[in-house]
Amino acid sequence: MNALDLLLWVVAPYVALTVFVLGHVWRYRYDKFGWTTRSSQLYESRLLRIGSPMFHFGILVVILGHVGGLVIPKSWTEAVGVTESMYHVVAVVLGTIAGVCTLAGLAILIYRRRTVGPVFTATTRNDKLMYAVLALVIVLGLAATVAANVLGGGYDYRVTVSPWFRSVFALQPRAELMAGAPPLFQLHAFSALVLFAIWPFTRLVHMLTAPIGYLTRPYIVYRSREPVTRTPGWTPTTRR
C-alpha cells in the first residue's frame, strides 16, 4: 500500500465526512433561508412531473441498496439464509433497474434545466456543479455494476468495499481493501466522497430535513376579493 492509497482511502474519507458534518452546521446556522430546494415548478411542470418521480424513486432504491450492501456484513445475511447467489441476483437486478431509472430521471431534469429558459436562468453555478458530480456518481455506480456483474464474471464488493466502508466509521480504516477493488468501484467511491464534500453547500441539504412543522401549522385562510363593477362610460381619472 502506497501513499496515494492512504490519501484516497484514509485521508479523503475523513476530510469529506468532516466537511459534510461541519458544512451542514454552518449552513443551518448562517443560511437558514437558503436551506431549500429552490423549487422551479412554477416555471415548468410537464417535464418535472416525469423526471422528478423517476429520479426520486430510483435514488431511494439505490440508497437502500447501498445501506444494505455496505452497512450489513455479509455474514449477517448468510446467517439468516440469504446465500451469496441470492443476494447477487437481487442486488444486480434491482440495482440495475434503479440505476437506469435514476439516471433517466436525472437526464430529464438536466434537460429541463438546460432548455427551459426561466429554469435555466434560475440555475446557479453551484447547481451545475452539483448536477455534474451527482451524474458522475450515478454513471460510475451503474457502470461498475454492469461491467462487473452483468458483462463480467461477477464481483463481490462485500468482501472489499463494504469492510473498508465500515472500517472508516470504526476509526480503523483499512485502505488496502479499497486498493484491491476494481478501478470502476474505486472511481465510484471517490466520486461519492466528492459529492458528500460539496453536499452541504448545494440544494441537496433538503434531503436531511422533514416538514414536521406542517403537522402543527395552522390552516392558511385564502379570501377572494369582491369583483369590481364599473359603471358604463366611467373612466378613472388621475389626480394631478
N, C-alpha and C positions, 0 to 999 in steps of 0.2 A: 504494500500500500504506500503510495507516494503522497507528496504534499498537496497535489491537486485533488486527490480523493478526500483528504482531510478538509480541504477548503470547501469542496462541493457538498459533502455528506455529513460534515460535523459543524463547521462554522456557519455555512449558509443557512441551514435549517434553524439554528438558534437566532441568527440575525433576523430572518423572516418572521419567526414567532414573536420576537421582541417588538419589531415594528408593528406587527399585526395587533398585539395587545395594547401597547402604548399609543399607537396611532388611533385606535378607537376611543381610548380615554381622552386624548387630545381633541379629537373631532367632536365628541359628545360635549365636552366642556366649552369649547370655543366656537363651535359651528352647529349648534342645535337646530337652527332653522334650515341649515343645509343638509340635514340628515333626512334625505328624501330621495325618491326615485326620479323626481322631476318629470312627472308623467307628461307625455305628449299626446295623450288620447284625443284631446280637443282638436289637434291639428289633422289627425288621420286615424281612422278606426278600422277600416276594412282589412288592411294587411296586419294590423295589430291583433285583430281577433283570430287570425290564422297563426301567425308566428309566435305570439306570446304563450298560448296554451301548449303548443308543441315544445317550446323551449323549456317551460317551467315543469311540465310533467316529465319530460325527458331527463332534465337535470336532477329532479327529485329521485328518480330511479337510480341514476348514476351515483348520486351521493350516498344513497342507502347501500348500493352495491360496494362502494369504496369503504364505507364504515364496516360492513360485514367482512370484507376481504382483508382489510388492514388491521382492524382492531381485534377481531375474534381470531384466536390462534387456530391453526389447522387441527391440532389435537382435540380441541373442543368440539368441532363439527364432526370429526370422526368418532368421538365418544358417544354422540347421540345417533350414530348410524348413517351419517352423510358421508359416503365414500368420495374419494378424490374424483372419480369419473362422474359421479352425480353432480358434484359441485362444479366441475369443469363445464359440463353441458349447460347447466342452468346459468352459470356466470357468463359464458360466451354468448349464448343465445340472447338473454336479457340485456347483457352489456352492449352487444352489437346493435340490437334494436333501439335501446335507449340512447346510445351514442349517435346513431343516424338521425333519430328524432330530434335530439338536442341540437345537432349540427344544422339540420334543415331549418329548425325554428330560428336559430341564431342567424342563419343566412338570410332569412326573410326579414328579420328585424334590422340587420345591417343594410339590406337593400332598401328598406323603407326609409331609414335614416339618410341614405345617400340620394334617393330620388325624390322624396317629398320635401319641397322647398322649406316650409316652416319648420319641419322636424330637423332638417339639415342645419338650418340657421341656429336652432336651439342646441345643437350638438357641440360640446366643448372639446378642446384638445385632450382633456382628461378622459372624456368618454371614448374618444378614438383610440387612445392607448389601452383603455380597459377592454374594449371590444377586440382589439388585436391580440392582446395577451390571452383573453378568455378563449378566443377562437383557436389560438395556437395550442392551448392546453387540451381542448376537446379533440382537435385533429390528431395530436400526438397520442392521446389516450386511445382513440379509436384505431389509429394505425398500428399501435402496439398490440392491441387485442386481435386485430385481423391478421397481422403479419405473423404473430407467434402462434395463435391458436386456431386460425382458420386456414391460412395458406401454409403455415409451418407445421412442425411436428408437435407443437404444444409447449407451453412454458408455465411452470407452477411458480407464480410470483409470491406465493405464500411461504416459500422457504427462503426468500431473499428480501424482497421489498417489504413485506409485512413485518418480519422481525426487525428490520432496520427502522421502520416507522415507529414501532413500539419502543425500541431501544432509545430513540431520541427523547421520548417523553419520560422514560425511566432514568434519564440523565446518564446513560451508559451507551452512547452512540457506537454502533458497530458499522463503521464506514466500509469495511471490507465486503459486507453483504451487498451493498449497492454497487460497489466497484465491480462485482462479478455479474451484475444484471445486464441484459441486452441493451444496446445503445438507445433504442426507442423508449424503453422503460426509464432509462436514466434521463433522457430529454424530457419525457413527460413529467417525471418527478421534479426536475429542476425548474421547468416552466411553471409548475404548480407553486413552487416556493416563491417565484417572482410574482405570481398572481396574489398570493397571500400578503406579500410585502406592500403591494400597491392598493390592496383591498380597502383599508380604512379611508383612503383619500378619493374613493370613487363612489358612484351611486350604489355599489354592491352592499353598502352598510345597511340598507333597508332589510336585508335578509336576516339580520340579527335582532330585529325588533318585531314586536307583535302589537297590533292595535287594541290592547286590552282596555284602553280608556274609552273606546267606543261602547263597551258594555255598560258603563255607568254614566255616559254623557247624556245630558237632557236632550229631548227632541228639539230639532230646529224647525221653527214655525215659518212657513212661507205664506205671504199675503200678496195677493194680486192687487194692482192698482185699479181704481174705478176707471172705466172707459171715458175718455174725454169727448164730449159732444160740442160741436161748433155750430153756431148759427150761420145758415147760408148767407154768403155775401160778407161775412165778418172777416176782417183781415187784421191780424195783430199788428200793433204799432210799436215802435221803439222810442222810448223817451230820450230825448237829447239833453 
